[in-house]
């Protein structure tokens, strides 16, 4: 089976969060990196306001080219008025994000499982809405 026919990630909508689970431990190496990016972008495109949590719990290897794909995905999500967060990083992949300063690009829930990261993401969305409402009430 070619990489083009593999499902490299699955999406589970749990409003207001969509969890994208990366499904293959070695999928982010070689040619599958661009297939991963294409599958993610296909899902993200046209979904304005998407709050996407990418779960890396199944990933134990990350090719450097995957970082470029993550930037493309993040740009598409942000352009649509949404937000992207990452969770489930194993220590060696978390180290890659730290070394490359991608911890400044992406909101990462280090060492947290998907349920905890999802709850934190939902809470941050609620707080942002509360702050926007407060700002609107207190405009001069």
DSSP file (Angstrom, degrees, kcal/mol; ACC not computed):
  #  RESIDUE AA STRUCTURE BP1 BP2  ACC     N-H-->O    O-->H-N    N-H-->O    O-->H-N    TCO  KAPPA ALPHA  PHI   PSI    X-CA   Y-CA   Z-CA
    1    1 A X              0   0    0      0, 0.0     2,-0.1     0, 0.0     5,-0.0   0.000 360.0 360.0 360.0 129.3    0.0    0.0    0.0
    2    2 A X    >   -     0   0    0      1,-0.1     3,-1.3     3,-0.0     4,-0.5  -0.341 360.0-112.0 -76.4 160.8    1.5    3.4   -1.0
    3    3 A X  G >  S+     0   0    0      1,-0.3     3,-1.1     2,-0.2    -1,-0.1   0.818 115.3  66.5 -61.0 -30.1    1.7    6.2    1.5
    4    4 A X  G 3  S+     0   0    0      1,-0.3    -1,-0.3     3,-0.1    -2,-0.0   0.790 102.7  46.5 -62.5 -27.0   -0.9    8.1   -0.5
    5    5 A X  G <  S+     0   0    0     -3,-1.3     2,-0.3     2,-0.1    -1,-0.3   0.491  92.9  99.6 -94.8  -4.3   -3.5    5.5    0.4
    6    6 A X  S <  S-     0   0    0     -3,-1.1     2,-0.9    -4,-0.5     3,-0.1  -0.598  73.0-131.5 -82.0 141.4   -2.6    5.4    4.1
    7    7 A X        -     0   0    0     -2,-0.3     3,-0.1     1,-0.2    -2,-0.1  -0.849  27.1-180.0 -88.5 111.3   -4.6    7.4    6.6
    8    8 A X        +     0   0    0     -2,-0.9    15,-2.2     1,-0.2    16,-0.5   0.625  64.4  16.7 -91.8 -15.2   -1.9    9.2    8.5
    9    9 A X  E     -A   22   0A   0     13,-0.2     2,-0.3    14,-0.1    13,-0.2  -0.989  63.2-149.9-154.3 152.4   -4.3   11.0   10.9
   10   10 A X  E     -A   21   0A   0     11,-2.0    11,-2.7    -2,-0.3     2,-0.4  -0.869  14.0-140.3-119.5 154.9   -7.8   10.8   12.1
   11   11 A X  E     -A   20   0A   0     -2,-0.3     2,-0.5     9,-0.2     9,-0.2  -0.956  13.3-174.5-122.1 134.7  -10.1   13.6   13.2
   12   12 A X  E     -A   19   0A   0      7,-2.3     7,-2.7    -2,-0.4     2,-0.5  -0.970  17.0-145.8-129.0 114.4  -12.5   13.5   16.1
   13   13 A X  E     +A   18   0A   0     -2,-0.5     5,-0.2     5,-0.2     2,-0.2  -0.695  27.2 163.2 -86.5 125.7  -14.8   16.5   16.6
   14   14 A X  E >   -A   17   0A   0      3,-3.4     3,-2.3    -2,-0.5    -1,-0.1  -0.702  55.2 -90.0-138.3  79.2  -15.6   17.3   20.2
   15   15 A X  T 3  S+     0   0    0      1,-0.4     3,-0.1    -2,-0.2   107,-0.0   0.063 109.7  14.3 -42.7 135.1  -16.9   20.9   20.0
   16   16 A X  T 3  S+     0   0    0     35,-0.1    35,-0.5   106,-0.0    -1,-0.4  -0.940 128.1  56.3 -92.9  15.2  -15.3   23.3   20.2
   17   17 A X  E <   -A   14   0A   0     -3,-2.3    -3,-3.4    33,-0.1     2,-0.5  -0.826  58.2-159.5-108.6 143.0  -12.1   21.2   19.8
   18   18 A X  E     -Ab  13  52A   0     33,-2.9    35,-2.8    -2,-0.4     2,-0.6  -0.993  15.0-149.0-116.1 125.2  -11.2   18.8   16.9
   19   19 A X  E     -Ab  12  53A   0     -7,-2.7    -7,-2.3    -2,-0.5     2,-0.7  -0.837   6.2-162.6 -96.4 123.3   -8.5   16.3   17.9
   20   20 A X  E     -Ab  11  54A   0     33,-2.6    35,-3.0    -2,-0.6     2,-0.6  -0.924  10.4-160.1-103.0 112.7   -6.3   15.2   15.0
   21   21 A X  E     -Ab  10  55A   0    -11,-2.7   -11,-2.0    -2,-0.7     2,-0.4  -0.840  12.5-139.4-100.0 120.6   -4.6   11.9   16.0
   22   22 A X  E     -A    9   0A   0     33,-2.1    36,-0.4    -2,-0.6   -13,-0.2  -0.656  20.7-166.0 -76.1 129.5   -1.4   11.0   14.2
   23   23 A X        +     0   0    0    -15,-2.2     2,-0.5    -2,-0.4   -14,-0.1   0.583  56.2  63.2-104.5 -11.7   -1.8    7.3   13.7
   24   24 A X    >   -     0   0    0    -16,-0.5     3,-2.0     1,-0.1     4,-0.3  -0.960  63.0-146.9-125.5 121.3    1.6    5.7   12.6
   25   25 A X  T 3  S+     0   0    0     -2,-0.5    35,-1.4     1,-0.3    36,-0.8   0.795 102.9  30.8 -56.5 -32.5    4.6    5.8   14.9
   26   26 A X  T >  S+     0   0    0      1,-0.1     3,-0.6    33,-0.1    -1,-0.3   0.206  87.4 109.4-108.6  14.0    7.0    6.1   11.9
   27   27 A X  T <   +     0   0    0     -3,-2.0     2,-0.7     1,-0.3     9,-0.2   0.755  63.8  69.9 -68.2 -22.7    4.8    8.0    9.6
   28   28 A X  T 3  S+     0   0    0     33,-0.5    35,-2.3    -4,-0.3     2,-0.3  -0.182  83.4  89.4 -92.0  45.9    6.7   11.2    9.8
   29   29 A X  S X  S-     0   0    0     -2,-0.7     3,-1.3    -3,-0.6     4,-0.2  -0.973  87.7 -17.6-133.0 152.2    9.7   10.0    7.9
   30   30 A X  T >  S-     0   0    0     -2,-0.3     3,-1.2     1,-0.2     4,-0.3  -0.215 124.2  -8.9  59.6-138.5   10.5   10.0    4.2
   31   31 A X  T 3> S+     0   0    0      1,-0.3     4,-1.0     2,-0.2     3,-0.5   0.674 121.2  73.7 -72.0 -18.7    7.7   10.5    1.7
   32   32 A X  H <> S+     0   0    0     -3,-1.3     4,-2.7     1,-0.2    -1,-0.3   0.707  80.3  75.3 -71.4 -16.1    4.9   10.3    4.2
   33   33 A X  H <> S+     0   0    0     -3,-1.2     4,-2.2     1,-0.2    -1,-0.2   0.947  99.1  42.1 -59.8 -48.8    5.7   13.7    5.6
   34   34 A X  H  > S+     0   0    0     -3,-0.5     4,-2.5    -4,-0.3    -1,-0.2   0.851 113.0  54.0 -68.7 -32.4    4.2   15.5    2.6
   35   35 A X  H  X S+     0   0    0     -4,-1.0     4,-2.6     2,-0.2    -1,-0.2   0.903 107.9  50.9 -65.7 -40.0    1.2   13.1    2.6
   36   36 A X  H  X S+     0   0    0     -4,-2.7     4,-2.5     2,-0.2    -2,-0.2   0.945 112.0  47.0 -58.6 -49.3    0.6   13.9    6.3
   37   37 A X  H  X S+     0   0    0     -4,-2.2     4,-2.8     1,-0.2     5,-0.2   0.906 112.1  49.8 -60.6 -43.0    0.7   17.6    5.5
   38   38 A X  H  X S+     0   0    0     -4,-2.5     4,-2.3     2,-0.2    -1,-0.2   0.910 111.5  48.3 -63.9 -43.0   -1.7   17.2    2.5
   39   39 A X  H  X S+     0   0    0     -4,-2.6     4,-1.6     2,-0.2    -1,-0.2   0.913 114.4  46.3 -64.4 -42.0   -4.2   15.2    4.6
   40   40 A X  H  X S+     0   0    0     -4,-2.5     4,-2.6    -5,-0.2    -2,-0.2   0.934 113.3  48.1 -66.5 -45.5   -4.1   17.7    7.4
   41   41 A X  H  X S+     0   0    0     -4,-2.8     4,-2.7     1,-0.2    -1,-0.2   0.869 107.7  56.0 -64.3 -36.3   -4.5   20.7    5.0
   42   42 A X  H  < S+     0   0    0     -4,-2.3    -1,-0.2    -5,-0.2    -2,-0.2   0.908 112.9  42.0 -60.8 -41.1   -7.3   19.0    3.2
   43   43 A X  H  < S+     0   0    0     -4,-1.6    -2,-0.2    -5,-0.2    -1,-0.2   0.920 117.8  45.8 -70.3 -44.1   -9.2   18.7    6.5
   44   44 A X  H >< S+     0   0    0     -4,-2.6     3,-2.2    -5,-0.1    -2,-0.2   0.864  87.9  98.5 -70.2 -39.7   -8.3   22.2    7.7
   45   45 A X  T 3< S+     0   0    0     -4,-2.7     3,-0.1     1,-0.3    32,-0.1  -0.270  94.9  10.5 -59.6 127.1   -9.1   24.1    4.6
   46   46 A X  T 3  S+     0   0    0      1,-0.1     2,-1.0    -2,-0.0    -1,-0.3   0.401  94.6 113.9  87.1  -2.6  -12.5   25.8    4.6
   47   47 A X    X   -     0   0    0     -3,-2.2     3,-1.3    -4,-0.0    -1,-0.1  -0.692  53.6-163.7-101.7  80.8  -13.1   25.0    8.3
   48   48 A X  T 3  S+     0   0    0     -2,-1.0    33,-0.2     1,-0.2    30,-0.1  -0.355  71.1  19.6 -65.6 141.5  -13.1   28.6    9.7
   49   49 A X  T 3  S+     0   0    0     31,-2.7    -1,-0.2    28,-0.3     2,-0.2   0.652  84.8 167.1  75.5  16.1  -12.7   28.9   13.4
   50   50 A X    <   -     0   0    0     -3,-1.3    33,-1.6    27,-0.2     2,-0.7  -0.460  25.9-159.0 -68.3 128.2  -11.2   25.4   13.7
   51   51 A X  E     - c   0  83A   0    -35,-0.5   -33,-2.9    31,-0.2     2,-0.5  -0.906  20.2-170.2-106.9 101.0   -9.6   24.7   17.1
   52   52 A X  E     -bc  18  84A   0     31,-2.7    33,-2.7    -2,-0.7     2,-0.6  -0.827  16.9-169.5-105.9 126.0   -7.3   21.8   16.3
   53   53 A X  E     -bc  19  85A   0    -35,-2.8   -33,-2.6    -2,-0.5     2,-0.6  -0.951  13.5-153.7-110.6 111.7   -5.4   19.7   18.8
   54   54 A X  E     -bc  20  86A   0     31,-3.0    33,-2.6    -2,-0.6     2,-0.7  -0.777   6.6-151.9 -90.1 122.7   -2.8   17.5   17.2
   55   55 A X  E     +bc  21  87A   0    -35,-3.0   -33,-2.1    -2,-0.6     3,-0.3  -0.848  17.9 177.7 -99.4 113.3   -2.1   14.4   19.3
   56   56 A X    >   +     0   0    0     31,-3.1     3,-2.4    -2,-0.7    34,-0.3   0.191  44.2 117.6 -96.7  13.5    1.4   13.0   18.8
   57   57 A X  T 3  S+     0   0    0      1,-0.3    -1,-0.2    30,-0.1    31,-0.1   0.783  77.2  49.0 -56.8 -28.9    1.1   10.2   21.4
   58   58 A X  T 3  S+     0   0    0    -36,-0.4     2,-0.5    -3,-0.3    -1,-0.3   0.454  93.6  94.7 -88.7  -0.1    1.6    7.6   18.7
   59   59 A X    <   +     0   0    0     -3,-2.4    31,-0.5    29,-0.2    34,-0.1  -0.808  33.6 161.8-101.6 125.2    4.7    9.2   17.2
   60   60 A X        +     0   0    0    -35,-1.4     2,-0.3    -2,-0.5    -1,-0.1   0.347  69.6  46.8-119.2   3.7    8.2    8.2   18.3
   61   61 A X        -     0   0    0    -36,-0.8     2,-0.5     2,-0.0   -33,-0.5  -0.985  60.6-170.4-144.7 135.9   10.1    9.7   15.3
   62   62 A X        -     0   0    0     -2,-0.3   -33,-0.1    -3,-0.1     2,-0.1  -0.946  13.9-147.0-131.1 111.0    9.8   13.1   13.8
   63   63 A X    >   -     0   0    0    -35,-2.3     3,-1.8    -2,-0.5     4,-0.5  -0.478  25.4-121.2 -70.5 145.9   11.6   14.0   10.5
   64   64 A X  T >> S+     0   0    0      1,-0.3     3,-1.3     2,-0.2     4,-0.7   0.814 111.1  66.3 -60.7 -29.5   12.7   17.6   10.3
   65   65 A X  H 3> S+     0   0    0      1,-0.3     4,-1.4     2,-0.2     3,-0.4   0.759  88.0  69.2 -62.8 -23.3   10.5   18.0    7.2
   66   66 A X  H <> S+     0   0    0     -3,-1.8     4,-2.3   -38,-0.3    -1,-0.3   0.811  89.1  62.9 -65.1 -28.8    7.5   17.5    9.4
   67   67 A X  H <> S+     0   0    0     -3,-1.3     4,-1.9    -4,-0.5    -1,-0.2   0.891 100.9  51.4 -64.0 -38.7    8.1   20.8   11.1
   68   68 A X  H  X S+     0   0    0     -4,-0.7     4,-2.0    -3,-0.4    -1,-0.2   0.911 109.7  49.9 -62.3 -42.5    7.6   22.6    7.7
   69   69 A X  H  X S+     0   0    0     -4,-1.4     4,-2.4     1,-0.2    -2,-0.2   0.890 108.0  53.6 -64.2 -38.4    4.3   20.7    7.3
   70   70 A X  H  X S+     0   0    0     -4,-2.3     4,-2.8     1,-0.2    -1,-0.2   0.878 106.9  51.8 -64.2 -37.0    3.2   21.8   10.8
   71   71 A X  H  X S+     0   0    0     -4,-1.9     4,-2.8     2,-0.2    -1,-0.2   0.925 109.7  49.4 -64.2 -43.3    3.9   25.4   10.0
   72   72 A X  H  X S+     0   0    0     -4,-2.0     4,-2.1     2,-0.2    -2,-0.2   0.916 112.9  47.3 -60.8 -43.2    1.7   25.1    6.9
   73   73 A X  H  X S+     0   0    0     -4,-2.4     4,-2.4     2,-0.2    -2,-0.2   0.935 112.8  48.6 -64.1 -46.3   -1.1   23.5    8.9
   74   74 A X  H  X S+     0   0    0     -4,-2.8     4,-2.9     1,-0.2     5,-0.3   0.919 109.9  51.9 -59.7 -45.1   -0.8   26.2   11.6
   75   75 A X  H  X S+     0   0    0     -4,-2.8     4,-2.4     1,-0.2    -1,-0.2   0.899 111.0  48.0 -59.3 -41.3   -0.8   29.0    9.0
   76   76 A X  H  X S+     0   0    0     -4,-2.1     4,-1.2     2,-0.2    -1,-0.2   0.903 113.0  47.4 -67.1 -41.7   -4.0   27.5    7.5
   77   77 A X  H  <>S+     0   0    0     -4,-2.4     5,-2.5     2,-0.2     3,-0.3   0.939 115.0  45.3 -64.7 -47.0   -5.7   27.1   10.8
   78   78 A X  H ><5S+     0   0    0     -4,-2.9     3,-2.0     1,-0.2    -2,-0.2   0.888 108.2  57.0 -65.5 -39.6   -4.8   30.7   11.9
   79   79 A X  H 3<5S+     0   0    0     -4,-2.4    -1,-0.2     1,-0.3    -2,-0.2   0.812 105.5  52.9 -60.5 -29.5   -5.8   32.1    8.6
   80   80 A X  T 3<5S-     0   0    0     -4,-1.2   -31,-2.7    -3,-0.3    -1,-0.3   0.331 125.8-102.8 -87.6   7.0   -9.3   30.6    9.1
   81   81 A X  T < 5S+     0   0    0     -3,-2.0    -3,-0.2     1,-0.2    -2,-0.1   0.680  85.4 113.0  82.7  17.7   -9.6   32.3   12.6
   82   82 A X      < -     0   0    0     -5,-2.5     2,-0.3    -6,-0.2   -31,-0.2  -0.299  58.0-121.5-108.3-165.8   -8.8   29.1   14.5
   83   83 A X  E     -c   51   0A   0    -33,-1.6   -31,-2.7    -2,-0.1     2,-0.4  -0.983  10.4-149.0-141.2 150.1   -6.0   27.9   16.8
   84   84 A X  E     +c   52   0A   0     -2,-0.3    23,-0.8   -33,-0.2     2,-0.3  -0.974  16.3 175.8-122.5 134.9   -3.7   24.9   16.8
   85   85 A X  E     -cd  53 107A   0    -33,-2.7   -31,-3.0    -2,-0.4     2,-0.4  -0.925  16.2-144.8-131.3 160.1   -2.2   23.1   19.8
   86   86 A X  E     +cd  54 108A   0     21,-2.4    23,-2.9    -2,-0.3     2,-0.3  -0.972  21.5 165.9-128.0 139.7   -0.1   20.1   20.1
   87   87 A X  E     +cd  55 109A   0    -33,-2.6   -31,-3.1    -2,-0.4   -30,-0.1  -0.902  47.6  51.0-141.4 172.0   -0.1   17.4   22.8
   88   88 A X        +     0   0    0     24,-1.1     2,-0.3    21,-0.7   -29,-0.2   0.688  62.1 164.7  76.8  20.4    1.3   13.9   23.5
   89   89 A X        -     0   0    0     20,-0.3    22,-0.5    23,-0.1    -1,-0.2  -0.543  33.0-135.3 -73.5 129.7    4.9   14.6   22.6
   90   90 A X    >>  -     0   0    0    -31,-0.5     4,-2.6    -2,-0.3     3,-0.8  -0.473  34.4 -99.3 -74.2 158.5    7.3   11.9   23.8
   91   91 A X  H 3> S+     0   0    0      1,-0.3     4,-2.1     2,-0.2     5,-0.1   0.833 120.7  51.5 -53.4 -40.7   10.5   13.4   25.4
   92   92 A X  H 3> S+     0   0    0      1,-0.2     4,-1.1     2,-0.2    -1,-0.3   0.856 114.4  43.5 -69.4 -31.2   12.8   13.1   22.4
   93   93 A X  H <> S+     0   0    0     -3,-0.8     4,-1.9     2,-0.2    -2,-0.2   0.861 110.3  55.2 -78.5 -36.4   10.2   14.8   20.1
   94   94 A X  H  X S+     0   0    0     -4,-2.6     4,-2.0     1,-0.2    -2,-0.2   0.892 104.9  55.3 -59.6 -38.2    9.5   17.5   22.7
   95   95 A X  H  X S+     0   0    0     -4,-2.1     4,-3.0    -5,-0.3    -1,-0.2   0.884 103.4  54.4 -61.9 -39.9   13.3   18.1   22.7
   96   96 A X  H  X S+     0   0    0     -4,-1.1     4,-2.1     1,-0.2     6,-0.3   0.919 108.2  49.2 -59.8 -44.4   13.2   18.7   19.0
   97   97 A X  H  <>S+     0   0    0     -4,-1.9     5,-1.8     1,-0.2     6,-1.1   0.881 113.5  46.9 -63.4 -38.1   10.5   21.3   19.5
   98   98 A X  H ><5S+     0   0    0     -4,-2.0     3,-1.2     3,-0.2    -2,-0.2   0.940 112.0  48.7 -68.6 -47.4   12.6   23.0   22.2
   99   99 A X  H 3<5S+     0   0    0     -4,-3.0    -2,-0.2     1,-0.3    -1,-0.2   0.870 115.1  44.5 -62.0 -38.6   15.8   23.0   20.2
  100  100 A X  T 3<5S-     0   0    0     -4,-2.1    -1,-0.3    -5,-0.2    -2,-0.2   0.424 110.9-121.3 -86.0   1.1   14.2   24.4   17.1
  101  101 A X  T X 5S+     0   0    0     -3,-1.2     3,-1.6    -4,-0.2     4,-0.4   0.705  70.9 136.5  62.6  22.1   12.3   27.0   19.2
  102  102 A X  T 3>< +     0   0    0     -5,-1.8     4,-2.8    -6,-0.3     3,-0.4   0.624  56.3  77.4 -72.4 -11.3    9.0   25.6   17.9
  103  103 A X  T 34 S+     0   0    0     -6,-1.1    -1,-0.3     1,-0.2     5,-0.2   0.697  94.3  51.0 -67.1 -17.3    7.8   25.9   21.5
  104  104 A X  T <4 S+     0   0    0     -3,-1.6    -1,-0.2    -7,-0.3    -2,-0.2   0.640 113.0  44.4 -90.3 -17.5    7.4   29.6   20.6
  105  105 A X  T  4 S+     0   0    0     -3,-0.4     2,-0.4    -4,-0.4    -2,-0.2   0.835 116.6  42.4 -90.7 -40.1    5.5   28.9   17.4
  106  106 A X  S  < S-     0   0    0     -4,-2.8     2,-0.7    -9,-0.1    -1,-0.1  -0.847  77.8-123.9-114.8 144.4    3.1   26.3   18.8
  107  107 A X  E     -d   85   0A   0    -23,-0.8   -21,-2.4    -2,-0.4     2,-0.4  -0.784  40.4-169.5 -80.3 116.5    1.1   26.0   22.0
  108  108 A X  E     -d   86   0A   0     -2,-0.7     2,-1.0    -5,-0.2   -21,-0.2  -0.925  25.3-152.1-118.4 134.7    2.3   22.7   23.4
  109  109 A X  E >   -d   87   0A   0    -23,-2.9     3,-1.4    -2,-0.4   -21,-0.7  -0.798  29.0-151.2 -99.9  88.2    0.9   20.7   26.3
  110  110 A X  T 3   -     0   0    0     -2,-1.0     3,-0.1     1,-0.3   -20,-0.1  -0.361  69.6  -3.9 -69.1 136.1    4.0   18.9   27.4
  111  111 A X  T 3  S+     0   0    0    -22,-0.5     2,-0.4     1,-0.2    -1,-0.3   0.550 101.5 127.4  66.6   7.8    3.6   15.5   29.0
  112  112 A X    <   -     0   0    0     -3,-1.4   -24,-1.1     1,-0.0    -1,-0.2  -0.767  56.9-127.4-100.5 142.8   -0.2   15.8   28.9
  113  113 A X     >  -     0   0    0     -2,-0.4     4,-2.5   -26,-0.1     5,-0.2  -0.304  35.6 -98.6 -74.8 169.6   -2.5   13.2   27.5
  114  114 A X  H  > S+     0   0    0      1,-0.2     4,-2.6     2,-0.2     5,-0.2   0.858 120.0  53.8 -62.9 -37.5   -5.1   14.2   25.0
  115  115 A X  H  > S+     0   0    0      2,-0.2     4,-2.1     1,-0.2    -1,-0.2   0.925 112.2  43.5 -65.8 -43.3   -8.0   14.5   27.5
  116  116 A X  H  > S+     0   0    0      2,-0.2     4,-2.3     1,-0.2    -2,-0.2   0.925 115.6  48.5 -66.2 -44.2   -6.1   16.9   29.8
  117  117 A X  H  X S+     0   0    0     -4,-2.5     4,-2.4     1,-0.2    -2,-0.2   0.883 110.9  51.5 -63.2 -38.8   -4.8   18.9   26.8
  118  118 A X  H  X S+     0   0    0     -4,-2.6     4,-2.7    -5,-0.2    -1,-0.2   0.912 109.3  49.7 -64.6 -42.8   -8.4   19.1   25.4
  119  119 A X  H  X S+     0   0    0     -4,-2.1     4,-2.2     2,-0.2    -2,-0.2   0.906 112.1  48.0 -63.0 -41.9   -9.8   20.3   28.7
  120  120 A X  H  X S+     0   0    0     -4,-2.3     4,-2.2     2,-0.2    -2,-0.2   0.905 112.0  50.0 -64.6 -41.4   -7.1   23.0   28.9
  121  121 A X  H  X S+     0   0    0     -4,-2.4     4,-1.9     2,-0.2    -2,-0.2   0.929 110.6  49.4 -63.2 -46.4   -7.7   24.0   25.3
  122  122 A X  H  X S+     0   0    0     -4,-2.7     4,-2.1     1,-0.2    -1,-0.2   0.910 110.9  50.6 -59.3 -42.6  -11.5   24.3   25.9
  123  123 A X  H  X S+     0   0    0     -4,-2.2     4,-2.5     1,-0.2    -1,-0.2   0.897 107.6  52.4 -64.5 -39.9  -10.9   26.4   29.0
  124  124 A X  H  X S+     0   0    0     -4,-2.2     4,-2.3     1,-0.2    -1,-0.2   0.866 108.6  51.3 -64.9 -34.4   -8.6   28.8   27.1
  125  125 A X  H  X S+     0   0    0     -4,-1.9     4,-2.1     2,-0.2    -1,-0.2   0.914 110.1  49.3 -66.4 -42.9  -11.3   29.2   24.5
  126  126 A X  H  X S+     0   0    0     -4,-2.1     4,-2.4     2,-0.2    -2,-0.2   0.917 111.4  49.0 -61.6 -43.7  -13.8   30.0   27.3
  127  127 A X  H  X S+     0   0    0     -4,-2.5     4,-2.8     1,-0.2     5,-0.2   0.912 109.3  52.2 -63.8 -42.9  -11.5   32.6   28.9
  128  128 A X  H  X S+     0   0    0     -4,-2.3     4,-2.3     1,-0.2    -1,-0.2   0.902 110.6  48.3 -60.4 -40.9  -10.8   34.2   25.5
  129  129 A X  H  X S+     0   0    0     -4,-2.1     4,-2.4     2,-0.2    -1,-0.2   0.914 111.5  49.9 -65.2 -42.3  -14.6   34.6   25.0
  130  130 A X  H  X S+     0   0    0     -4,-2.4     4,-2.4     1,-0.2    -2,-0.2   0.913 111.9  48.1 -61.9 -43.1  -15.0   36.0   28.5
  131  131 A X  H  X S+     0   0    0     -4,-2.8     4,-2.9     2,-0.2    -1,-0.2   0.898 110.8  50.6 -65.8 -40.3  -12.2   38.5   27.9
  132  132 A X  H  X S+     0   0    0     -4,-2.3     4,-2.2    -5,-0.2    -1,-0.2   0.911 112.2  47.4 -63.6 -41.6  -13.6   39.6   24.5
  133  133 A X  H  X S+     0   0    0     -4,-2.4     4,-2.1     2,-0.2    -2,-0.2   0.903 112.8  48.9 -65.6 -41.3  -17.1   40.1   26.1
  134  134 A X  H  X S+     0   0    0     -4,-2.4     4,-1.6     2,-0.2    -2,-0.2   0.931 110.9  50.3 -63.1 -46.0  -15.5   42.1   29.0
  135  135 A X  H  < S+     0   0    0     -4,-2.9    -2,-0.2     1,-0.2    -1,-0.2   0.903 110.1  50.6 -58.5 -42.0  -13.5   44.2   26.6
  136  136 A X  H >< S+     0   0    0     -4,-2.2     3,-1.0     1,-0.2    -1,-0.2   0.898 110.5  48.8 -64.7 -40.3  -16.7   45.0   24.6
  137  137 A X  H 3< S+     0   0    0     -4,-2.1    -1,-0.2     1,-0.2    -2,-0.2   0.776 115.3  45.5 -68.6 -26.2  -18.6   46.0   27.7
  138  138 A X  T 3< S+     0   0    0     -4,-1.6    -1,-0.2    -5,-0.1    -2,-0.2   0.090  78.5 131.7-110.3  22.6  -15.8   48.3   28.8
  139  139 A X    <         0   0    0     -3,-1.0    -3,-0.0     1,-0.1    -4,-0.0  -0.451 360.0 360.0 -69.4 148.3  -15.0   50.1   25.6
  140  140 A X              0   0    0     -2,-0.1    -1,-0.1     0, 0.0    -3,-0.0   0.447 360.0 360.0 -89.1 360.0  -14.7   53.8   25.9
